[in-house]
């Protein structure tokens, strides 16, 4: 027997010894626990045990246990109380450790950039229901975590929230879409017809990855430069061999290149603060970092890339603390950009 999802349920206030609010699901667990320990208790008796809850509220909870959870709960006319006529061990109270509760909190923070979308609302409500269903032995409160932990991330712009939600529906439903798109260096918008494969966050921005039917290849589209989105009735079969990870691995950031693109090894020497920052983070799936000094003040960064446009900008961002060792094409690109900056 499994507990079904009931999205209409909302937490109801309840004062506890910690001054927190408890949900209906938490009360249901308490009722089951008390009736298993001492059967034939009335709704009034259960209301007194669970504190500050009306008998009417408990009666609604008992009905939920019988009808929604389909547990064998019956009222005994002679003993004037409720009892289980069969085993209910499969509906055991949720047992989460503090570490697991923290993990749930981190999961919710991870989807905060999607605030305003249906996906964020669903995750937020689901995780809070799980947390509120924990036994009182887990004294770490959700609001305590909110004060102790945060995650800074670039989110979906308010104007893009509806676009994001529509694209998620199209991806999951394998439906083609059409929209007007403004390229970074383009002067006017172009109409695109795309088979949407994936929506993901890249370099602090949100992108649609899909097969452009007119150009006959996979392309990426920034959500903020996408307008006039229409979900078409035409359905498509997703290419079984397509892998988002493989598609993105050829480039250093947002840019990507086809499987036929030739890759080269990039080698960059970093010193000072740049050496420590680069060594602390994961930049690319193929990266390797070799310390050149014991104190970590000098390292060599290596990666296998098919394109050099974005890593050129990355190198320039570290100023004099980055020196390109190979390939010569990257070294020349960095020098040319630096010279152009001095002329401007």
C-alpha positions in Angstrom: 0.0 0.0 0.0 1.4 3.4 -0.9 0.4 6.9 0.2 -1.1 8.8 -2.7 -0.4 12.5 -3.6 -3.2 14.9 -2.7 -2.2 18.4 -3.9 -5.3 20.0 -2.4 -3.9 19.5 1.1 -2.4 22.4 2.8 -0.6 22.7 6.2 -2.9 23.7 9.1 -1.6 25.8 12.0 -0.8 24.0 15.2 1.1 25.3 18.3 3.7 22.9 19.6 6.2 23.2 22.3 8.7 24.6 19.8 6.2 27.3 18.7 6.2 25.9 15.1 3.4 25.0 12.7 2.5 21.4 12.1 0.8 20.0 9.0 -2.2 17.7 8.6 0.2 14.9 7.5 2.0 15.3 10.8 -1.3 15.0 12.7 -2.2 11.9 10.7 1.1 10.2 11.7 0.4 11.1 15.3 -3.1 9.7 15.2 -1.9 6.4 13.7 0.9 6.2 16.3 -1.5 6.7 19.2 -4.1 4.3 18.0 -1.5 1.6 17.4 -0.3 2.1 21.0 -3.7 2.3 22.6 -6.7 1.5 20.3 -10.4 2.5 20.9 -9.7 6.2 21.5 -12.4 8.7 20.6 -11.8 11.8 18.4 -12.1 13.9 21.5 -9.5 11.9 23.4 -7.1 12.1 20.4 -7.7 15.9 20.2 -6.5 16.3 23.8 -3.4 14.2 23.2 -2.3 16.1 20.1 -2.8 19.5 21.9 -4.7 22.6 20.7 -6.6 20.7 18.0 -10.4 20.6 17.8 -12.4 17.4 17.7 -13.8 18.5 14.4 -10.2 18.7 12.9 -9.4 15.2 14.2 -12.6 13.8 12.7 -11.5 15.2 9.3 -8.1 13.6 9.8 -9.7 10.2 10.7 -11.8 10.4 7.5 -8.7 11.1 5.5 -7.0 8.0 7.0 -10.0 5.9 6.0 -10.8 7.2 2.6 -7.6 8.7 1.1 -5.0 6.4 2.7 -7.4 3.4 2.6 -6.1 2.2 6.0 -8.3 -0.3 7.9 -9.6 2.2 10.5 -13.0 1.5 12.1 -15.1 3.0 14.8 -16.2 0.5 17.5 -19.8 1.4 18.6 -19.6 -0.4 22.0 -16.2 0.8 23.0 -16.8 4.3 21.5 -13.4 4.6 19.9 -11.4 4.1 16.7 -9.1 1.1 16.1 -7.3 -0.6 13.2 -8.7 -3.9 12.0 -5.6 -4.9 10.1 -1.8 -4.1 10.0 -0.7 -0.6 9.1 3.1 -1.2 9.4 3.5 -0.1 5.7 2.5 3.4 6.7 5.2 4.0 9.2 6.0 7.5 10.5 8.7 9.2 8.5 12.1 8.9 10.1 14.5 11.6 8.9 17.8 12.5 10.5 18.9 16.1 10.8 21.4 15.5 8.0 18.6 14.2 5.7 16.4 17.3 6.6 19.3 19.6 5.7 19.7 17.7 2.4 16.0 18.4 1.6 16.5 22.1 2.4 19.5 22.3 0.0 17.4 20.6 -2.7 14.8 23.3 -2.3 17.4 26.1 -2.5 18.8 24.5 -5.7 15.5 25.2 -7.5 15.1 28.8 -6.2 16.2 30.2 -9.5 13.0 28.7 -10.9 10.8 30.7 -8.5 7.5 31.6 -10.1 7.3 28.5 -12.2 4.9 25.5 -11.6 8.0 23.3 -11.1 9.3 25.4 -8.2 5.9 25.5 -6.6 5.6 21.7 -6.7 9.1 21.1 -5.3 8.6 23.7 -2.6 5.3 22.3 -1.4 6.4 18.7 -1.6 9.6 19.2 0.4 7.8 21.2 3.1 5.3 18.4 3.5 8.1 15.9 4.0 9.8 18.1 6.5 6.6 18.8 8.4 5.8 15.1 8.6 9.0 14.4 10.5 8.7 13.3 14.2 9.3 15.9 16.9 12.7 14.2 17.7 14.0 16.1 14.7 14.2 19.5 16.4 16.0 21.3 13.6 13.5 23.7 12.2 13.1 24.8 8.5 13.3 28.5 9.4 16.5 27.9 11.3 18.1 26.5 8.1 16.8 29.4 6.1 18.8 31.8 8.4 21.9 29.6 8.3 22.2 28.7 4.7 21.6 30.4 1.3 22.5 29.9 -2.3 23.1 32.8 -4.8 22.2 31.9 -8.3 20.9 33.6 -11.4 17.3 32.8 -11.9 14.7 33.0 -14.6 13.7 36.6 -15.3 10.1 37.4 -14.4 9.3 37.9 -18.1 10.7 34.4 -18.9 8.7 32.5 -16.2 5.8 31.7 -18.5 8.2 30.8 -21.3 10.1 28.4 -19.0 6.9 26.7 -18.0 5.7 26.3 -21.5 9.0 24.9 -22.7 9.1 22.3 -19.9 5.6 21.2 -21.1 6.9 20.9 -24.6 10.0 19.0 -23.7 8.1 16.5 -21.6 5.4 16.2 -24.1 7.7 15.9 -27.2 5.9 18.7 -28.9 7.6 21.0 -31.5 7.7 24.7 -30.8 8.1 27.9 -32.8 9.3 31.3 -31.6 11.1 34.5 -32.7 14.7 34.6 -31.7 17.2 37.5 -31.4 20.8 36.4 -31.9 23.5 38.2 -29.9 25.0 39.8 -33.0 21.8 39.8 -35.1 20.0 43.0 -36.0 16.5 41.5 -36.3 14.6 38.5 -34.9 14.3 35.3 -36.8 11.5 32.8 -36.6 12.7 29.3 -35.5 10.9 26.0 -35.5 12.5 23.6 -33.0 12.1 20.2 -31.5 12.9 20.9 -27.8 15.2 18.4 -26.1 16.3 20.1 -22.9 16.1 23.2 -20.8 19.2 23.9 -18.6 21.2 26.5 -16.8 24.5 27.3 -18.4 26.9 30.0 -17.2 24.2 31.6 -15.0 21.7 31.8 -17.8 18.8 29.5 -18.9 18.9 27.9 -22.4 16.7 25.7 -24.6 18.6 23.0 -26.4 16.8 21.5 -29.4 16.9 20.4 -33.0 16.5 23.4 -35.3 14.4 22.0 -38.2 15.4 24.7 -40.7 19.2 24.5 -39.9 19.0 20.7 -39.4 21.2 20.6 -36.4 21.1 21.0 -32.6 21.2 24.6 -31.4 21.0 26.5 -28.1 18.6 29.4 -27.5 18.8 31.9 -24.5 15.4 32.2 -22.9 15.7 36.0 -22.5 16.1 36.4 -26.2 13.2 34.2 -27.1 9.6 35.6 -27.7 6.3 34.7 -29.3 6.6 31.1 -28.1 4.0 28.7 -29.5 3.6 25.0 -28.7 2.7 23.2 -31.9 0.5 20.1 -32.2 3.2 18.3 -34.1 5.0 15.6 -31.9 8.5 14.3 -32.5 10.6 11.3 -31.6 13.7 12.3 -29.6 17.0 11.1 -30.9 17.9 8.1 -28.7 21.6 8.6 -28.9 21.5 12.3 -28.0 23.2 13.1 -24.7 23.1 16.7 -23.2 26.4 16.0 -21.4 28.2 15.0 -24.6 26.7 17.9 -26.5 27.9 20.5 -24.0 31.3 18.9 -23.3 32.9 20.2 -26.6 32.8 23.8 -25.5 34.0 25.6 -22.4 30.7 27.3 -21.5 27.5 27.9 -23.4 29.0 27.3 -26.9 29.0 23.8 -28.2 30.3 22.1 -31.4 29.3 19.1 -33.4 30.7 15.6 -32.9 32.9 16.1 -36.0 34.6 19.1 -34.5 38.3 18.6 -33.8 39.4 19.0 -30.2 42.7 20.4 -29.0 44.4 20.4 -25.6 44.4 23.8 -23.8 47.1 24.5 -21.3 47.1 27.6 -19.1 49.4 28.6 -16.3 47.8 30.4 -13.4 49.6 32.3 -10.6 48.6 34.1 -7.4 45.0 34.4 -6.4 43.9 33.1 -9.9 45.7 29.8 -9.2 43.8 29.2 -6.0 40.4 30.2 -7.5 40.8 28.0 -10.5 42.0 25.1 -8.5 39.0 25.3 -6.1 36.4 24.9 -8.8 35.2 22.5 -11.5 35.2 24.3 -14.9 35.0 21.5 -17.5 34.4 17.8 -17.6 37.9 17.1 -19.2 39.9 19.4 -16.9 43.0 18.4 -15.0 45.0 20.7 -12.6 48.6 20.2 -11.8 50.2 22.1 -8.9 53.5 23.8 -9.9 54.3 25.1 -6.5 53.8 23.4 -3.1 52.0 26.5 -1.6 49.4 26.4 -4.5 50.4 29.8 -5.8 51.1 28.4 -9.3 49.2 25.7 -11.3 48.7 24.4 -14.8 45.2 23.9 -16.1 44.4 21.5 -19.0 41.3 20.7 -20.9 40.2 19.2 -24.2 38.1 21.7 -26.2 36.7 22.0 -29.7 36.2 25.8 -29.5 38.2 28.6 -28.0 35.9 31.6 -28.0 34.7 31.4 -24.4 37.9 30.2 -22.9 39.6 33.3 -24.5 37.3 35.5 -22.5 37.9 33.4 -19.4 41.7 33.8 -19.7 41.3 37.5 -20.1 39.2 37.7 -17.0 42.2 36.6 -14.9 44.5 39.3 -16.2 48.2 39.0 -15.8 47.8 35.9 -13.6 47.0 33.7 -16.6 49.4 32.7 -19.3 48.4 30.6 -22.3 50.9 27.8 -22.9 49.0 26.0 -25.7 47.6 26.0 -28.3 49.2 28.9 -30.2 45.8 29.8 -31.6 44.4 30.5 -28.1 47.6 32.5 -27.2 47.2 34.6 -30.3 43.5 35.2 -29.7 44.2 36.5 -26.2 47.0 38.8 -27.3 44.8 40.2 -30.1 42.0 40.9 -27.8 44.3 42.6 -25.3 45.7 44.8 -28.0 42.3 45.8 -29.1 41.3 46.7 -25.6 44.3 49.1 -25.3 43.2 50.8 -28.6 39.6 51.4 -27.4 
